[in-house]
Structures are given as structure tokens and as C-alpha cells.
Amino acid sequence: MSRLLDLIRSGRGRVIVAVDDPLITLSRFKELVMKTKDVVSGFKLGLPYILSYGLDSIRSVITDFRDTYYIADLKLADIDVVMSLTTKVVCRVGFNGVIAHGFVGLKGGLDGLKSVCDELGVDLYIVTSMSHLGSTEIYDLVIDKVLSVVEGLRPTGVIAPATRPEVIRRVRSYLGRTYLILSPGVGAQGASPGSAICAGADLEIVGRAITSSQDFVKASEEVIKSQLKYLEVSRCY
């Protein structure tokens, strides 16, 4: 069972905070984690942030606050050996999960990565579609094939865009309740808090609406309140 699922069940908000912008200083990131770790379900660190501050600096924050959940959002898309080596590196830093692209396929790709994730106790999330419009040009055209890869792989969960709730509904309908669905695109990209959950997601990934705030706790709580209000008004239970 994923530790993330345990955190959700413990009553934390159904929010993963996305930390991508290098303008968020390391001290601000540490403050963000310290103040919101008992409010939100976890943190997703993007490639720009990881490259800007380095794994050693990020490890120092993760080590200080191990009682939460961290996803390395590297969008892995390579042969199994390379993706596995990358996962081993971020695992040593303390990340609990990694994200990989579904179009890589199983043989010589995601199957090898999944084996390493299982050995390390790292959660694997597979991208099934993306939150920008370009995803409709290629990714969404092969979404059923990607979902069949997910079924064969049996990862912890998948990534589906909050900006297109119809995709979330399609993913949930295809996969059932077996996998967690994490949905980016809430806030700055246009999706309303709660809309992805209403469509079938388990958690919403929120970045700038929280990370650009001067009061991280207040911003996080406002997102969570907005989620609950959306679900109530839309009668999504």
C-alpha cells in the first residue's frame, strides 16, 4: 500500500504541492514543507527546481521532514537501465515516488523501471495525458494504449490532467478504482479546485496558487476549502 494513500486517509487535504520554480528559494521550500506538511498530502518537485538547487540541498530538507511525501517529477522517458539508475539516485535522496511517461512502453522500458521501484519501495506514477493543449495532438490519440500499458505494469497510480476532466473520467472508467489518479493543472492553468476530484481523481496537484503566496498555510487551506465547496455544490461524493 502506498504511503500516500495512508496520508490521504489520515485526513490531510487532497493536495500535492508542485514546487517547480527556482525562484522559490531553498529556505522558502523548507518553510513551505514545515508549515504545510500536516495540511497537504505531499510535495512534487519538478526538474527545474531539482537542477537549480541540487540533490544534496534537497536531501537536507527531506531529511528534516521525513513525515511527509515527496515525488520526483522527472517525467522519465528512456530505456529501463537509464530510468532505473535515475530512480536509484532520487531514492537515496529520500523521494517516495517518481513519474514516468506511459508512451515508453513495457518491454525494455517501464517493466524494468517498475521492478527497481518495487525493490526500492518507491511509488511509480505513469503519465496518461498532460494538462497542456499539445497533449491532444499525440498523447490523447493513444491514451487507450497507454492505459493498457498501465494495466500490465500495475504502478501505484497515474497522472491525468485537471484541465480536461473528460480525460480523468475516461482514465477512471478504464482503470477502475485500482490506481491513484493525480491531476495537475489546478489553479494557474485554469482548473478549479475540486473539479478533478469530482471527475474521479484522488488528488489535485497545485503549484503557484500555494507557492506564490506569502502565507502557505492559508493558501493551502483555501484550496482545500474550495475543493470541498466544489464537491458539495456539484454533488460529487
C-alpha positions as CSV (number, residue, x, y, z in Angstrom):
1,M,0.0,0.0,0.0
2,S,1.3,3.4,-0.9
3,R,2.3,5.7,2.0
4,L,0.5,8.5,0.1
5,L,-2.8,6.6,0.5
6,D,-2.2,6.4,4.2
7,L,-1.7,10.2,4.4
8,I,-4.9,10.8,2.5
9,R,-6.8,8.5,4.9
10,S,-5.2,10.3,7.8
11,G,-7.2,13.4,6.9
12,R,-4.7,15.5,5.1
13,G,-6.0,17.7,2.3
14,R,-6.2,16.0,-1.1
15,V,-3.5,18.3,-2.5
16,I,0.0,17.7,-3.7
17,V,2.0,21.0,-3.8
18,A,4.1,21.4,-7.0
19,V,7.4,23.0,-6.5
20,D,8.9,23.8,-9.9
21,D,10.0,27.5,-10.0
22,P,13.7,28.0,-9.0
23,L,12.6,31.5,-7.7
24,I,11.3,29.6,-4.7
25,T,14.4,29.7,-2.6
26,L,15.6,26.6,-0.7
27,S,14.7,28.4,2.6
28,R,11.2,29.1,1.3
29,F,10.8,25.5,0.2
30,K,11.8,24.4,3.7
31,E,9.3,26.8,5.2
32,L,6.7,25.5,2.8
33,V,7.2,21.9,3.9
34,M,7.5,22.8,7.6
35,K,4.2,24.8,7.7
36,T,2.0,22.7,5.4
37,K,3.2,19.1,5.8
38,D,0.3,18.4,8.1
39,V,-2.2,20.2,5.9
40,V,-1.5,18.8,2.4
41,S,-0.7,15.2,1.3
42,G,2.7,15.8,-0.2
43,F,5.1,17.7,-2.5
44,K,6.1,17.2,-6.1
45,L,9.4,18.6,-7.1
46,G,10.0,19.4,-10.8
47,L,13.1,19.1,-12.9
48,P,13.9,22.9,-12.9
49,Y,13.9,23.0,-9.2
50,I,15.9,19.9,-8.7
51,L,18.5,21.1,-11.2
52,S,18.7,24.5,-9.7
53,Y,19.3,23.5,-6.1
54,G,20.9,20.1,-6.4
55,L,20.1,16.8,-4.7
56,D,22.3,17.4,-1.7
57,S,20.4,20.6,-0.8
58,I,17.0,19.0,-1.4
59,R,18.1,16.0,0.7
60,S,18.7,18.3,3.6
61,V,15.1,19.4,3.6
62,I,13.6,15.9,3.1
63,T,15.8,14.6,5.9
64,D,14.5,17.2,8.3
65,F,10.8,16.5,7.4
66,R,10.6,12.8,6.6
67,D,7.0,12.6,7.9
68,T,5.5,13.6,4.6
69,Y,5.6,12.5,0.9
70,Y,7.9,13.6,-1.9
71,I,7.6,12.9,-5.6
72,A,10.4,13.4,-8.1
73,D,8.7,14.8,-11.2
74,L,11.4,14.0,-13.8
75,K,9.0,12.7,-16.4
76,L,11.2,9.7,-17.0
77,A,11.2,8.6,-20.7
78,D,14.1,6.3,-21.6
79,I,15.3,2.7,-21.6
80,D,14.9,0.7,-18.4
81,V,18.5,0.9,-17.4
82,V,18.7,4.7,-17.5
83,M,15.3,5.3,-15.8
84,S,16.3,2.8,-13.1
85,L,19.6,4.4,-12.4
86,T,17.8,7.8,-12.1
87,T,15.3,6.3,-9.7
88,K,18.1,4.8,-7.5
89,V,19.7,8.3,-7.3
90,V,16.5,10.1,-6.2
91,C,15.6,7.2,-3.8
92,R,18.9,7.9,-2.0
93,V,17.8,11.5,-1.6
94,G,14.6,10.4,0.1
95,F,11.9,10.7,-2.6
96,N,9.0,8.4,-2.2
97,G,7.7,8.4,-5.8
98,V,8.8,9.0,-9.4
99,I,6.8,9.9,-12.5
100,A,7.4,8.3,-15.9
101,H,5.9,8.7,-19.3
102,G,3.5,6.0,-20.4
103,F,4.4,6.1,-24.1
104,V,7.8,4.4,-23.3
105,G,6.1,1.1,-23.3
106,L,6.7,-2.0,-21.2
107,K,9.4,-4.2,-22.7
108,G,12.9,-2.8,-22.0
109,G,11.3,0.3,-20.6
110,L,8.7,0.6,-17.9
111,D,8.8,-3.1,-16.9
112,G,12.4,-2.8,-15.8
113,L,11.7,0.5,-14.0
114,K,8.8,-1.0,-12.1
115,S,11.0,-3.9,-10.9
116,V,13.5,-1.4,-9.5
117,C,10.8,0.7,-7.9
118,D,9.4,-2.4,-6.2
119,E,12.9,-3.3,-4.9
120,L,13.4,0.2,-3.5
121,G,9.9,0.7,-2.2
122,V,9.4,3.7,-4.5
123,D,5.9,4.5,-5.9
124,L,5.6,4.8,-9.6
125,Y,3.2,7.1,-11.4
126,I,2.6,6.9,-15.1
127,V,1.6,9.9,-17.3
128,T,-1.5,9.1,-19.3
129,S,-2.1,12.6,-20.7
130,M,-0.9,16.1,-20.0
131,S,-2.5,19.4,-19.0
132,H,-1.5,21.5,-22.0
133,L,-3.3,21.6,-25.3
134,G,-0.5,19.9,-27.2
135,S,-1.3,16.7,-25.4
136,T,-4.4,16.4,-27.6
137,E,-2.2,16.2,-30.7
138,I,-0.4,13.0,-29.8
139,Y,-0.8,11.7,-26.3
140,D,-4.6,11.6,-26.2
141,L,-4.7,9.8,-29.5
142,V,-3.0,6.8,-28.0
143,I,-4.5,7.0,-24.5
144,D,-6.1,3.6,-24.6
145,K,-2.8,2.0,-25.5
146,V,-1.1,3.9,-22.6
147,L,-3.8,2.7,-20.3
148,S,-3.3,-0.9,-21.4
149,V,0.4,-0.4,-20.5
150,V,-0.7,0.8,-17.1
151,E,-2.8,-2.3,-16.6
152,G,0.1,-4.5,-17.5
153,L,2.5,-2.6,-15.3
154,R,0.4,-2.1,-12.2
155,P,2.0,1.1,-10.9
156,T,0.9,3.0,-7.8
157,G,-1.0,5.5,-9.9
158,V,-1.3,7.6,-12.9
159,I,-1.2,11.3,-13.9
160,A,-4.3,12.7,-15.7
161,P,-5.0,16.4,-16.4
162,A,-7.3,18.5,-14.3
163,T,-7.7,20.9,-17.2
164,R,-9.6,18.2,-19.1
165,P,-12.0,16.4,-16.7
166,E,-13.3,14.2,-19.5
167,V,-9.9,12.6,-19.7
168,I,-9.9,11.9,-16.0
169,R,-13.3,10.3,-16.3
170,R,-12.1,8.2,-19.2
171,V,-9.0,7.0,-17.2
172,R,-11.1,6.2,-14.2
173,S,-13.6,4.3,-16.2
174,Y,-10.9,2.3,-17.9
175,L,-8.8,1.5,-14.8
176,G,-11.5,1.4,-12.1
177,R,-10.5,2.2,-8.5
178,T,-7.3,0.2,-8.5
179,Y,-4.9,3.1,-9.1
180,L,-4.5,6.6,-7.6
181,I,-5.1,9.4,-10.1
182,L,-3.1,12.6,-9.5
183,S,-4.2,15.6,-11.5
184,P,-2.1,18.7,-12.4
185,G,-3.4,21.9,-13.8
186,V,-5.4,23.3,-10.9
187,G,-5.1,27.0,-10.3
188,A,-2.8,28.9,-12.7
189,Q,-3.5,26.6,-15.6
190,G,-7.3,27.1,-15.2
191,A,-8.9,24.1,-13.5
192,S,-10.9,24.9,-10.4
193,P,-10.0,23.2,-7.1
194,G,-12.3,20.2,-6.7
195,S,-13.1,19.8,-10.4
196,A,-10.5,17.0,-10.9
197,I,-11.7,15.1,-7.8
198,C,-15.3,15.5,-9.0
199,A,-14.2,13.8,-12.3
200,G,-12.6,10.9,-10.5
201,A,-9.1,12.0,-9.4
202,D,-7.8,11.2,-5.9
203,L,-5.5,14.2,-5.5
204,E,-5.0,17.6,-7.2
205,I,-1.6,19.0,-7.9
206,V,-1.5,22.7,-7.1
207,G,1.6,24.9,-7.6
208,R,1.6,28.6,-7.9
209,A,-1.7,29.2,-6.1
210,I,0.2,28.0,-3.0
211,T,3.9,28.6,-3.6
212,S,3.5,32.2,-4.7
213,S,1.5,33.0,-1.5
214,Q,3.0,34.9,1.4
215,D,1.0,32.6,3.7
216,F,1.5,29.0,2.7
217,V,-0.9,27.6,5.3
218,K,-3.7,30.0,4.5
219,A,-3.3,29.4,0.7
220,S,-3.3,25.6,1.2
221,E,-6.4,25.7,3.4
222,E,-8.2,28.0,0.9
223,V,-7.5,25.4,-1.9
224,I,-8.9,22.6,0.3
225,K,-12.0,24.6,1.2
226,S,-12.5,25.4,-2.4
227,Q,-12.3,21.7,-3.2
228,L,-14.9,20.8,-0.6
229,K,-17.2,23.6,-1.8
230,Y,-16.9,22.4,-5.4
231,L,-17.7,18.9,-4.4
232,E,-20.7,20.0,-2.3
233,V,-22.2,22.2,-5.0
234,S,-21.6,19.7,-7.7
235,R,-22.9,16.9,-5.5
236,C,-19.7,14.8,-6.1
237,Y,-19.5,12.4,-3.2
